[in-house]
Amino acid sequence: MSIVQLEPEARVISRKVLDRSLSSFGVGARSMSSWWKNVEPAPKDPILGVTEAFLADPSPSKVNVGVGAYRDDNGKPVVLECVREAERRIAGNLNMEYLPMGGSMKMVEETLKLAYGENSDFIKDKRIAAIQALSGTGACRIFADFQKRFLSGSQIYIPVPTWSNHHNIWRDAQVPQTTYRYYHPESRGLDFAGLMDDIKNAPNGSFFLLHACAHNPTGVDPTEEQWREISHQIKAKGHFAFFDMAYQGFASGDPEKDAKSIRIFLEDGHHIGIAQSYAKNMGLYGQRVGCLSVLCEDEKQAIAVKSQLQQLARPMYSNPPVHGALIVSTILGDPELKKLWLKEVKVMADRIIGMRSALRENLEKLGSPLSWEHITNQIGMFCYSGMTPEQVDRLTNEYHIYMTRNGRISMAGVTTGNVPYLANAIHEVTKSA
């Protein structure tokens, strides 16, 4: 019988008994509803909030160029044919058992080949500690915790700007952060001199977060020669390079080309870390499948490091999900399916590149007084337009075009159908700049 069902006198007695019980646990007379009274609403995520606002807008002309997910030329999500075929094969041999803490060994092995090279000696010599991770975000977070646990006095240098979640990840892992110069607003390109100066002036043995390709949010990547100079300076200072590679294959259409920065560092003798993700290049956004790897001195060290990476994963989620790993290992482990994937990822990359050209051409045809060369000079899913937050606000308020306030355009949201409208709106809000 509940307290509510008791007679009034009995309810009073029961209430006193309950209060005494709570008091014995240090609760006192506090109301149950007061436990979380000091919790304030969290600020909206600057990226995810864009989609929320877009969905709430009833305008038929609205355009979402904030979403970080590939869309076809009709603005629809895409499931790759290689993924559909992998799903068909998996369905005939379902297995819902737990994966080991380190995840699918087959998926990890195939993933390492993409990053380190098909015939990498580092793989053959078993010098790489690697585990399956919850996409790129999870790989970064496990590494941040690993850095904190075993090099607690170290700090991480993060580029300005970067994907906003990078700051959240290392902050919540309690790793001290500082920044290094990367983007040059005036040229809409790389601040190479500032970048090199910051690497040189950082304390010896610092950690540097690098985007392997298709830098998010700017789309600005160093040239091959610049990567060689960056590698040389980082090695001279004894820094550790950690690569976030979220767009391998998706940037240029060629996974080997997109891994060039990593290969340069490997050639120069660095011991690097890499976060890999299959969200973009296989369209497996919701499957959360990725990999974290750390190149070590030898096999013995790799075994020790992997064991610690697994221990960090254990209290977070114990085991990574199996389905996405099966899709990846099925595709990369079959020559025909891998060939199909390489073809499809190039189609996606080429569409993005084509939309860059179309947007620039439309702006130039409108007689824009500004230079839009940076649209086609940049690479990957995002274009760092150079628009101010106030100009972005006008795009949203007057034209129902949604993007993050830093002016980042998701080229995946640009289609042959909406590019004239988008270009005209951009021209209208920037022509007096």
C-alpha positions as a LaTeX table, in Angstrom:
\begin{tabular}{lrrr}
\hline
Residue & $x$ (\AA) & $y$ (\AA) & $z$ (\AA) \\
\hline
Met1 & 0.00 & 0.00 & 0.00 \\
Ser2 & 1.37 & 3.46 & $-0.90$ \\
Ile3 & 1.49 & 6.46 & 1.46 \\
Val4 & $-1.24$ & 8.11 & $-0.62$ \\
Gln5 & $-3.65$ & 5.23 & 0.14 \\
Leu6 & $-3.19$ & 5.49 & 3.94 \\
Glu7 & $-5.50$ & 7.34 & 6.35 \\
Pro8 & $-4.43$ & 10.99 & 7.06 \\
Glu9 & $-2.89$ & 10.16 & 10.48 \\
Ala10 & $-1.02$ & 7.17 & 9.05 \\
Arg11 & 0.27 & 9.28 & 6.17 \\
Val12 & 1.79 & 11.79 & 8.63 \\
Ile13 & 3.51 & 8.99 & 10.59 \\
Ser14 & 4.78 & 7.35 & 7.38 \\
Arg15 & 6.05 & 10.71 & 6.11 \\
Lys16 & 8.03 & 11.18 & 9.36 \\
Val17 & 9.48 & 7.68 & 9.09 \\
Leu18 & 10.51 & 8.38 & 5.49 \\
Asp19 & 12.08 & 11.72 & 6.44 \\
Arg20 & 14.11 & 10.03 & 9.22 \\
Ser21 & 15.25 & 7.39 & 6.74 \\
Leu22 & 16.36 & 10.03 & 4.25 \\
Ser23 & 18.07 & 11.96 & 7.03 \\
Ser24 & 20.13 & 8.89 & 7.92 \\
Phe25 & 21.49 & 8.98 & 4.38 \\
Gly26 & 22.38 & 12.66 & 4.65 \\
Val27 & 19.36 & 13.80 & 2.67 \\
Gly28 & 17.55 & 15.64 & 5.45 \\
Ala29 & 14.23 & 17.19 & 4.64 \\
Arg30 & 15.26 & 18.00 & 1.06 \\
Ser31 & 12.55 & 17.54 & $-1.51$ \\
Met32 & 13.25 & 14.79 & $-4.00$ \\
Ser33 & 12.72 & 17.31 & $-6.81$ \\
Ser34 & 15.56 & 19.52 & $-5.54$ \\
Trp35 & 18.46 & 17.19 & $-6.37$ \\
Trp36 & 19.13 & 18.79 & $-9.76$ \\
Lys37 & 17.79 & 22.29 & $-9.11$ \\
Asn38 & 21.20 & 23.85 & $-9.84$ \\
Val39 & 21.54 & 22.22 & $-13.26$ \\
Glu40 & 21.28 & 24.78 & $-16.05$ \\
Pro41 & 20.39 & 23.91 & $-19.66$ \\
Ala42 & 23.49 & 23.16 & $-21.71$ \\
Pro43 & 24.26 & 25.49 & $-24.60$ \\
Lys44 & 23.14 & 24.22 & $-27.98$ \\
Asp45 & 25.77 & 22.46 & $-30.03$ \\
Pro46 & 26.84 & 24.96 & $-32.72$ \\
Ile47 & 26.59 & 22.30 & $-35.43$ \\
Leu48 & 23.65 & 20.14 & $-34.35$ \\
Gly49 & 21.60 & 23.23 & $-33.48$ \\
Val50 & 21.63 & 24.28 & $-37.13$ \\
Thr51 & 19.68 & 21.21 & $-38.20$ \\
Glu52 & 17.17 & 21.72 & $-35.37$ \\
Ala53 & 16.49 & 25.26 & $-36.58$ \\
Phe54 & 16.26 & 24.09 & $-40.20$ \\
Leu55 & 13.70 & 21.41 & $-39.37$ \\
Ala56 & 11.56 & 23.92 & $-37.49$ \\
Asp57 & 11.45 & 26.34 & $-40.44$ \\
Pro58 & 8.25 & 25.91 & $-42.54$ \\
Ser59 & 9.65 & 27.81 & $-45.54$ \\
Pro60 & 9.52 & 25.79 & $-48.81$ \\
Ser61 & 12.71 & 27.49 & $-50.03$ \\
Lys62 & 14.84 & 26.58 & $-47.00$ \\
Val63 & 18.33 & 25.14 & $-47.56$ \\
Asn64 & 20.50 & 23.28 & $-45.05$ \\
Val65 & 24.22 & 23.65 & $-45.73$ \\
Gly66 & 25.20 & 22.99 & $-42.14$ \\
Val67 & 24.80 & 19.21 & $-41.99$ \\
Gly68 & 28.05 & 17.24 & $-41.98$ \\
Ala69 & 26.69 & 14.27 & $-43.89$ \\
Tyr70 & 26.77 & 13.46 & $-47.59$ \\
Arg71 & 23.69 & 14.05 & $-49.72$ \\
Asp72 & 23.05 & 13.19 & $-53.36$ \\
Asp73 & 22.12 & 15.80 & $-55.96$ \\
Asn74 & 18.50 & 15.56 & $-54.84$ \\
Gly75 & 19.50 & 16.37 & $-51.28$ \\
Lys76 & 18.79 & 12.83 & $-50.10$ \\
Pro77 & 20.95 & 10.63 & $-47.81$ \\
Val78 & 22.87 & 7.89 & $-49.60$ \\
Val79 & 23.50 & 4.24 & $-48.75$ \\
Leu80 & 26.39 & 2.96 & $-50.85$ \\
Glu81 & 25.78 & $-0.12$ & $-52.98$ \\
Cys82 & 28.87 & $-1.79$ & $-51.48$ \\
Val83 & 27.27 & $-1.33$ & $-48.06$ \\
Arg84 & 23.97 & $-2.81$ & $-49.26$ \\
Glu85 & 25.82 & $-5.85$ & $-50.63$ \\
Ala86 & 27.80 & $-6.25$ & $-47.40$ \\
Glu87 & 24.51 & $-6.11$ & $-45.47$ \\
Arg88 & 23.07 & $-8.88$ & $-47.64$ \\
Arg89 & 26.07 & $-11.10$ & $-46.92$ \\
Ile90 & 26.01 & $-10.37$ & $-43.20$ \\
Ala91 & 22.30 & $-11.15$ & $-42.97$ \\
Gly92 & 22.99 & $-14.74$ & $-43.97$ \\
Asn93 & 25.43 & $-15.24$ & $-41.12$ \\
Leu94 & 24.24 & $-13.11$ & $-38.21$ \\
Asn95 & 26.22 & $-13.15$ & $-34.98$ \\
Met96 & 25.18 & $-10.89$ & $-32.11$ \\
Glu97 & 27.88 & $-11.98$ & $-29.65$ \\
Tyr98 & 30.09 & $-9.42$ & $-27.92$ \\
Leu99 & 33.23 & $-8.34$ & $-29.70$ \\
Pro100 & 36.45 & $-8.30$ & $-27.64$ \\
Met101 & 37.26 & $-5.00$ & $-25.90$ \\
Gly102 & 39.61 & $-4.18$ & $-28.79$ \\
Gly103 & 36.90 & $-4.83$ & $-31.36$ \\
Ser104 & 36.97 & $-6.74$ & $-34.62$ \\
Met105 & 40.53 & $-7.80$ & $-35.43$ \\
Lys106 & 39.67 & $-8.16$ & $-39.11$ \\
Met107 & 38.21 & $-4.67$ & $-39.31$ \\
Val108 & 41.21 & $-3.20$ & $-37.49$ \\
Glu109 & 43.68 & $-4.99$ & $-39.75$ \\
Glu110 & 41.99 & $-3.72$ & $-42.91$ \\
Thr111 & 41.74 & $-0.22$ & $-41.48$ \\
Leu112 & 45.45 & $-0.09$ & $-40.66$ \\
Lys113 & 46.23 & $-0.98$ & $-44.29$ \\
Leu114 & 44.33 & 2.10 & $-45.43$ \\
Ala115 & 46.30 & 4.42 & $-43.17$ \\
Tyr116 & 49.77 & 2.87 & $-43.02$ \\
Gly117 & 49.85 & 1.23 & $-46.45$ \\
Glu118 & 48.82 & $-2.15$ & $-47.85$ \\
Asn119 & 52.33 & $-3.58$ & $-47.43$ \\
Ser120 & 53.43 & $-1.58$ & $-44.40$ \\
Asp121 & 56.38 & $-2.99$ & $-42.48$ \\
Phe122 & 54.88 & $-1.52$ & $-39.32$ \\
Ile123 & 51.90 & $-3.83$ & $-39.72$ \\
Lys124 & 54.08 & $-6.83$ & $-40.57$ \\
Asp125 & 56.32 & $-6.17$ & $-37.56$ \\
Lys126 & 53.26 & $-5.80$ & $-35.28$ \\
Arg127 & 54.41 & $-2.40$ & $-34.05$ \\
Ile128 & 50.97 & $-0.80$ & $-34.11$ \\
Ala129 & 48.69 & $-0.81$ & $-31.07$ \\
Ala130 & 45.16 & $-0.53$ & $-32.44$ \\
Ile131 & 41.58 & $-0.96$ & $-31.27$ \\
Gln132 & 38.16 & $-0.49$ & $-32.81$ \\
Ala133 & 36.67 & 2.79 & $-31.61$ \\
Leu134 & 33.32 & 4.56 & $-31.64$ \\
Ser135 & 34.05 & 6.38 & $-34.89$ \\
Gly136 & 36.55 & 9.25 & $-34.94$ \\
Thr137 & 35.12 & 10.92 & $-31.86$ \\
Gly138 & 35.61 & 7.81 & $-29.75$ \\
Ala139 & 39.13 & 7.28 & $-31.11$ \\
Cys140 & 40.09 & 10.84 & $-30.19$ \\
Arg141 & 38.58 & 10.50 & $-26.72$ \\
Ile142 & 40.35 & 7.22 & $-25.92$ \\
Phe143 & 43.65 & 8.74 & $-27.05$ \\
Ala144 & 43.04 & 11.90 & $-24.99$ \\
Asp145 & 42.47 & 9.74 & $-21.90$ \\
Phe146 & 45.58 & 7.70 & $-22.74$ \\
Gln147 & 47.61 & 10.89 & $-23.01$ \\
Lys148 & 46.28 & 12.12 & $-19.66$ \\
Arg149 & 46.95 & 8.82 & $-17.90$ \\
Phe150 & 50.49 & 8.20 & $-19.08$ \\
Leu151 & 51.81 & 11.71 & $-19.82$ \\
Ser152 & 49.80 & 13.73 & $-17.35$ \\
Gly153 & 52.00 & 16.82 & $-17.62$ \\
Ser154 & 51.63 & 17.13 & $-21.38$ \\
Gln155 & 49.38 & 19.46 & $-23.32$ \\
Ile156 & 47.71 & 19.28 & $-26.72$ \\
Tyr157 & 48.09 & 21.91 & $-29.44$ \\
Ile158 & 44.88 & 22.28 & $-31.46$ \\
Pro159 & 44.60 & 24.29 & $-34.71$ \\
Val160 & 42.63 & 27.53 & $-35.00$ \\
Pro161 & 40.00 & 26.84 & $-36.11$ \\
Thr162 & 39.14 & 23.16 & $-35.75$ \\
Trp163 & 36.14 & 20.88 & $-35.45$ \\
Ser164 & 34.47 & 22.21 & $-32.30$ \\
Asn165 & 34.25 & 18.80 & $-30.64$ \\
His166 & 38.05 & 18.50 & $-30.51$ \\
His167 & 38.10 & 21.07 & $-27.70$ \\
Asn168 & 35.33 & 19.22 & $-25.84$ \\
Ile169 & 37.16 & 15.89 & $-26.10$ \\
Trp170 & 40.50 & 16.97 & $-24.66$ \\
Arg171 & 38.80 & 19.26 & $-22.12$ \\
Asp172 & 36.71 & 16.42 & $-20.70$ \\
Ala173 & 39.81 & 14.21 & $-20.62$ \\
Gln174 & 41.38 & 17.00 & $-18.52$ \\
Val175 & 44.31 & 17.48 & $-20.88$ \\
Pro176 & 45.58 & 21.11 & $-20.93$ \\
Gln177 & 44.94 & 22.70 & $-24.32$ \\
Thr178 & 46.60 & 25.44 & $-26.27$ \\
Thr179 & 46.25 & 26.42 & $-29.90$ \\
Tyr180 & 48.42 & 26.92 & $-32.95$ \\
Arg181 & 47.83 & 29.15 & $-35.93$ \\
Tyr182 & 46.44 & 27.44 & $-39.00$ \\
Tyr183 & 43.98 & 29.48 & $-41.06$ \\
His184 & 44.79 & 32.83 & $-42.66$ \\
Pro185 & 41.51 & 34.80 & $-42.96$ \\
Glu186 & 42.78 & 37.37 & $-45.45$ \\
Ser187 & 43.96 & 34.81 & $-48.02$ \\
Arg188 & 41.31 & 32.21 & $-47.11$ \\
Gly189 & 44.27 & 29.82 & $-47.01$ \\
Leu190 & 46.92 & 28.34 & $-44.75$ \\
Asp191 & 48.86 & 30.47 & $-42.28$ \\
Phe192 & 51.96 & 28.39 & $-42.90$ \\
Ala193 & 54.42 & 30.84 & $-41.35$ \\
Gly194 & 52.34 & 31.12 & $-38.18$ \\
Leu195 & 51.88 & 27.35 & $-38.00$ \\
Met196 & 55.61 & 26.67 & $-38.31$ \\
Asp197 & 56.43 & 29.37 & $-35.78$ \\
Asp198 & 54.04 & 27.88 & $-33.22$ \\
Ile199 & 55.47 & 24.38 & $-33.72$ \\
Lys200 & 58.97 & 25.76 & $-33.22$ \\
Asn201 & 58.07 & 27.72 & $-30.08$ \\
Ala202 & 56.05 & 24.98 & $-28.37$ \\
Pro203 & 57.79 & 23.23 & $-25.46$ \\
Asn204 & 59.72 & 20.17 & $-26.58$ \\
Gly205 & 57.63 & 17.00 & $-26.48$ \\
Ser206 & 54.24 & 18.64 & $-26.97$ \\
Phe207 & 51.30 & 16.90 & $-28.65$ \\
Phe208 & 49.96 & 18.33 & $-31.91$ \\
Leu209 & 46.52 & 17.51 & $-33.30$ \\
Leu210 & 46.68 & 17.44 & $-37.10$ \\
His211 & 43.92 & 16.95 & $-39.68$ \\
Ala212 & 45.24 & 14.37 & $-42.14$ \\
Cys213 & 43.18 & 15.76 & $-45.05$ \\
Ala214 & 40.11 & 17.90 & $-45.76$ \\
His215 & 40.62 & 20.11 & $-42.71$ \\
Asn216 & 37.37 & 20.73 & $-40.87$ \\
Pro217 & 36.02 & 23.43 & $-41.00$ \\
Thr218 & 38.28 & 25.29 & $-43.44$ \\
Gly219 & 38.91 & 22.78 & $-46.24$ \\
Val220 & 42.47 & 24.15 & $-46.31$ \\
Asp221 & 45.24 & 21.54 & $-46.42$ \\
Pro222 & 49.02 & 21.99 & $-46.55$ \\
Thr223 & 50.74 & 21.07 & $-49.81$ \\
Glu224 & 52.93 & 17.97 & $-49.91$ \\
Glu225 & 56.04 & 20.12 & $-49.57$ \\
Gln226 & 54.53 & 21.98 & $-46.62$ \\
Trp227 & 53.69 & 18.66 & $-44.96$ \\
Arg228 & 57.34 & 17.67 & $-45.30$ \\
Glu229 & 58.43 & 20.88 & $-43.58$ \\
Ile230 & 55.83 & 20.41 & $-40.84$ \\
Ser231 & 57.06 & 16.85 & $-40.29$ \\
His232 & 60.69 & 17.99 & $-40.12$ \\
Gln233 & 59.95 & 20.72 & $-37.56$ \\
Ile234 & 57.77 & 18.48 & $-35.38$ \\
Lys235 & 60.51 & 15.84 & $-35.35$ \\
Ala236 & 63.20 & 18.43 & $-34.55$ \\
Lys237 & 61.21 & 19.51 & $-31.48$ \\
Gly238 & 60.41 & 15.97 & $-30.35$ \\
His239 & 56.67 & 16.58 & $-30.60$ \\
Phe240 & 54.06 & 13.83 & $-30.96$ \\
Ala241 & 51.73 & 14.06 & $-33.96$ \\
Phe242 & 48.18 & 12.80 & $-33.58$ \\
Phe243 & 46.20 & 12.67 & $-36.83$ \\
Asp244 & 42.44 & 12.86 & $-37.04$ \\
Met245 & 41.60 & 11.28 & $-40.40$ \\
Ala246 & 37.83 & 11.54 & $-40.86$ \\
Tyr247 & 37.81 & 11.96 & $-44.65$ \\
Gln248 & 40.20 & 9.47 & $-46.23$ \\
Gly249 & 39.01 & 8.91 & $-49.79$ \\
Phe250 & 36.21 & 11.43 & $-49.38$ \\
Ala251 & 38.51 & 14.43 & $-49.91$ \\
Ser252 & 40.08 & 13.71 & $-53.29$ \\
Gly253 & 38.41 & 10.43 & $-54.24$ \\
Asp254 & 41.72 & 8.59 & $-53.72$ \\
Pro255 & 42.41 & 7.08 & $-50.25$ \\
Glu256 & 46.13 & 6.82 & $-51.00$ \\
Lys257 & 46.40 & 10.49 & $-51.90$ \\
Asp258 & 44.43 & 11.51 & $-48.83$ \\
Ala259 & 46.82 & 9.56 & $-46.57$ \\
Lys260 & 49.91 & 11.33 & $-47.97$ \\
Ser261 & 50.47 & 13.45 & $-44.86$ \\
Ile262 & 50.58 & 10.33 & $-42.70$ \\
Arg263 & 52.94 & 8.52 & $-45.06$ \\
Ile264 & 55.32 & 11.50 & $-44.97$ \\
Phe265 & 55.46 & 11.37 & $-41.17$ \\
Leu266 & 56.04 & 7.61 & $-41.27$ \\
Glu267 & 58.88 & 8.02 & $-43.77$ \\
Asp268 & 60.45 & 10.59 & $-41.43$ \\
Gly269 & 60.47 & 8.14 & $-38.52$ \\
His270 & 57.70 & 9.57 & $-36.34$ \\
His271 & 55.77 & 7.47 & $-33.85$ \\
Ile272 & 52.28 & 8.79 & $-34.54$ \\
Gly273 & 48.71 & 8.23 & $-33.44$ \\
Ile274 & 45.73 & 8.10 & $-35.81$ \\
Ala275 & 41.97 & 8.36 & $-35.38$ \\
Gln276 & 40.08 & 6.87 & $-38.35$ \\
Ser277 & 36.39 & 6.94 & $-39.15$ \\
Tyr278 & 34.06 & 5.36 & $-41.69$ \\
Ala279 & 31.23 & 7.84 & $-41.17$ \\
Lys280 & 31.95 & 9.93 & $-44.25$ \\
Asn281 & 33.81 & 7.65 & $-46.66$ \\
Met282 & 31.40 & 4.71 & $-46.33$ \\
Gly283 & 28.35 & 6.68 & $-45.23$ \\
Leu284 & 28.22 & 4.71 & $-41.96$ \\
Tyr285 & 27.33 & 7.76 & $-39.85$ \\
Gly286 & 25.03 & 6.00 & $-37.40$ \\
Gln287 & 27.11 & 2.83 & $-37.10$ \\
Arg288 & 29.88 & 4.67 & $-35.19$ \\
Val289 & 32.72 & 2.54 & $-36.52$ \\
Gly290 & 36.32 & 3.71 & $-36.42$ \\
Cys291 & 39.80 & 2.85 & $-35.25$ \\
Leu292 & 42.47 & 4.24 & $-32.93$ \\
Ser293 & 46.09 & 3.29 & $-33.60$ \\
Val294 & 49.43 & 4.20 & $-32.03$ \\
Leu295 & 52.74 & 3.35 & $-33.69$ \\
Cys296 & 55.20 & 1.96 & $-31.12$ \\
Glu297 & 58.90 & 1.11 & $-30.82$ \\
Asp298 & 58.39 & $-2.63$ & $-31.16$ \\
Glu299 & 55.87 & $-5.44$ & $-30.79$ \\
Lys300 & 56.33 & $-5.68$ & $-27.02$ \\
Gln301 & 55.51 & $-1.99$ & $-26.55$ \\
Ala302 & 52.55 & $-2.28$ & $-28.92$ \\
Ile303 & 51.09 & $-5.12$ & $-26.84$ \\
Ala304 & 51.39 & $-3.03$ & $-23.67$ \\
Val305 & 49.87 & 0.08 & $-25.25$ \\
Lys306 & 46.97 & $-1.85$ & $-26.76$ \\
Ser307 & 46.21 & $-3.43$ & $-23.39$ \\
Gln308 & 45.96 & 0.04 & $-21.85$ \\
Leu309 & 43.78 & 1.38 & $-24.65$ \\
Gln310 & 41.41 & $-1.53$ & $-24.03$ \\
Gln311 & 41.40 & $-0.81$ & $-20.31$ \\
Leu312 & 40.37 & 2.77 & $-21.02$ \\
Ala313 & 37.51 & 1.53 & $-23.21$ \\
Arg314 & 36.28 & $-0.95$ & $-20.62$ \\
Pro315 & 34.58 & 1.49 & $-18.16$ \\
Met316 & 33.27 & 3.64 & $-21.03$ \\
Tyr317 & 31.42 & 1.08 & $-23.15$ \\
Ser318 & 33.12 & $-2.31$ & $-22.58$ \\
Asn319 & 32.82 & $-3.51$ & $-26.18$ \\
Pro320 & 32.36 & $-1.68$ & $-29.49$ \\
Pro321 & 29.32 & $-2.42$ & $-31.69$ \\
Val322 & 29.59 & $-5.33$ & $-34.07$ \\
His323 & 27.41 & $-4.48$ & $-37.08$ \\
Gly324 & 29.38 & $-1.56$ & $-38.50$ \\
Ala325 & 32.62 & $-3.46$ & $-38.03$ \\
Leu326 & 31.18 & $-6.37$ & $-40.03$ \\
Ile327 & 30.19 & $-4.04$ & $-42.85$ \\
Val328 & 33.68 & $-2.51$ & $-43.04$ \\
Ser329 & 35.57 & $-5.79$ & $-42.81$ \\
Thr330 & 33.26 & $-7.39$ & $-45.41$ \\
Ile331 & 33.85 & $-4.55$ & $-47.88$ \\
Leu332 & 37.58 & $-4.14$ & $-47.39$ \\
Gly333 & 38.21 & $-7.89$ & $-47.14$ \\
Asp334 & 36.66 & $-8.67$ & $-50.52$ \\
Pro335 & 38.55 & $-7.42$ & $-53.63$ \\
Glu336 & 35.39 & $-6.85$ & $-55.68$ \\
Leu337 & 33.53 & $-5.04$ & $-52.91$ \\
Lys338 & 36.57 & $-2.91$ & $-52.14$ \\
Lys339 & 36.82 & $-2.00$ & $-55.83$ \\
Leu340 & 33.15 & $-0.98$ & $-55.77$ \\
Trp341 & 33.73 & 1.11 & $-52.64$ \\
Leu342 & 36.67 & 2.93 & $-54.26$ \\
Lys343 & 34.44 & 3.72 & $-57.23$ \\
Glu344 & 31.59 & 4.98 & $-55.05$ \\
Val345 & 33.75 & 7.09 & $-52.76$ \\
Lys346 & 35.20 & 8.79 & $-55.85$ \\
Val347 & 31.67 & 9.55 & $-57.08$ \\
Met348 & 30.92 & 11.27 & $-53.77$ \\
Ala349 & 34.17 & 13.24 & $-53.80$ \\
Asp350 & 33.67 & 14.27 & $-57.43$ \\
Arg351 & 30.15 & 15.53 & $-56.74$ \\
Ile352 & 31.48 & 17.72 & $-53.91$ \\
Ile353 & 34.25 & 19.05 & $-56.15$ \\
Gly354 & 31.69 & 19.73 & $-58.89$ \\
Met355 & 29.46 & 21.69 & $-56.52$ \\
Arg356 & 32.44 & 23.82 & $-55.50$ \\
Ser357 & 32.98 & 24.79 & $-59.14$ \\
Ala358 & 29.26 & 25.45 & $-59.64$ \\
Leu359 & 28.98 & 27.70 & $-56.59$ \\
Arg360 & 32.02 & 29.72 & $-57.57$ \\
Glu361 & 30.83 & 30.06 & $-61.18$ \\
Asn362 & 27.39 & 31.24 & $-60.09$ \\
Leu363 & 28.85 & 33.87 & $-57.78$ \\
Glu364 & 31.18 & 35.14 & $-60.48$ \\
Lys365 & 28.34 & 35.32 & $-63.04$ \\
Leu366 & 26.38 & 37.49 & $-60.61$ \\
Gly367 & 29.23 & 40.00 & $-60.76$ \\
Ser368 & 30.35 & 39.58 & $-57.16$ \\
Pro369 & 33.13 & 42.08 & $-56.38$ \\
Leu370 & 34.79 & 39.52 & $-54.11$ \\
Ser371 & 37.21 & 36.74 & $-55.00$ \\
Trp372 & 35.74 & 33.27 & $-54.62$ \\
Glu373 & 38.80 & 31.29 & $-55.69$ \\
His374 & 39.05 & 29.81 & $-52.22$ \\
Ile375 & 35.86 & 27.80 & $-52.85$ \\
Thr376 & 37.67 & 25.65 & $-55.42$ \\
Asn377 & 41.09 & 25.86 & $-53.74$ \\
Gln378 & 39.72 & 24.25 & $-50.59$ \\
Ile379 & 38.91 & 20.54 & $-50.45$ \\
Gly380 & 36.57 & 18.14 & $-48.72$ \\
Met381 & 33.05 & 18.40 & $-47.41$ \\
Phe382 & 33.32 & 21.94 & $-46.06$ \\
Cys383 & 33.97 & 25.35 & $-47.56$ \\
Tyr384 & 35.13 & 28.10 & $-45.22$ \\
Ser385 & 33.34 & 30.90 & $-47.02$ \\
Gly386 & 34.77 & 33.90 & $-45.17$ \\
Met387 & 31.30 & 35.24 & $-44.38$ \\
Thr388 & 30.84 & 36.97 & $-41.04$ \\
Pro389 & 28.39 & 35.79 & $-38.36$ \\
Glu390 & 26.19 & 38.79 & $-39.21$ \\
Gln391 & 26.12 & 37.83 & $-42.89$ \\
Val392 & 25.23 & 34.25 & $-41.95$ \\
Asp393 & 22.41 & 35.58 & $-39.78$ \\
Arg394 & 21.06 & 37.48 & $-42.78$ \\
Leu395 & 21.21 & 34.33 & $-44.91$ \\
Thr396 & 19.11 & 32.55 & $-42.30$ \\
Asn397 & 16.66 & 35.32 & $-41.51$ \\
Glu398 & 16.10 & 36.60 & $-45.06$ \\
Tyr399 & 16.74 & 33.55 & $-47.24$ \\
His400 & 16.14 & 30.56 & $-44.93$ \\
Ile401 & 19.66 & 29.24 & $-45.55$ \\
Tyr402 & 21.15 & 27.42 & $-42.57$ \\
Met403 & 24.84 & 27.02 & $-41.73$ \\
Thr404 & 27.12 & 27.48 & $-38.72$ \\
Arg405 & 27.80 & 31.12 & $-37.85$ \\
Asn406 & 31.51 & 30.79 & $-38.66$ \\
Gly407 & 30.53 & 30.75 & $-42.34$ \\
Arg408 & 31.23 & 27.06 & $-42.89$ \\
Ile409 & 29.25 & 25.72 & $-45.85$ \\
Ser410 & 28.66 & 21.98 & $-46.09$ \\
Met411 & 29.13 & 21.38 & $-49.80$ \\
Ala412 & 27.19 & 18.13 & $-49.39$ \\
Gly413 & 24.06 & 20.24 & $-49.00$ \\
Val414 & 24.65 & 22.08 & $-52.28$ \\
Thr415 & 22.85 & 20.66 & $-55.32$ \\
Thr416 & 22.36 & 21.64 & $-58.95$ \\
Gly417 & 18.83 & 22.59 & $-57.93$ \\
Asn418 & 19.68 & 24.98 & $-55.10$ \\
Val419 & 23.10 & 26.34 & $-56.09$ \\
Pro420 & 21.70 & 29.35 & $-58.05$ \\
Tyr421 & 19.50 & 30.33 & $-55.08$ \\
Leu422 & 22.38 & 29.84 & $-52.63$ \\
Ala423 & 24.81 & 31.86 & $-54.77$ \\
Asn424 & 22.32 & 34.71 & $-55.18$ \\
Ala425 & 21.70 & 34.87 & $-51.43$ \\
Ile426 & 25.43 & 34.85 & $-50.66$ \\
His427 & 25.94 & 37.59 & $-53.26$ \\
Glu428 & 23.21 & 39.74 & $-51.73$ \\
Val429 & 24.62 & 39.59 & $-48.18$ \\
Thr430 & 28.27 & 40.05 & $-49.21$ \\
Lys431 & 28.18 & 42.51 & $-52.12$ \\
Ser432 & 28.59 & 45.54 & $-49.84$ \\
Ala433 & 31.37 & 43.95 & $-47.77$ \\
\hline
\end{tabular}
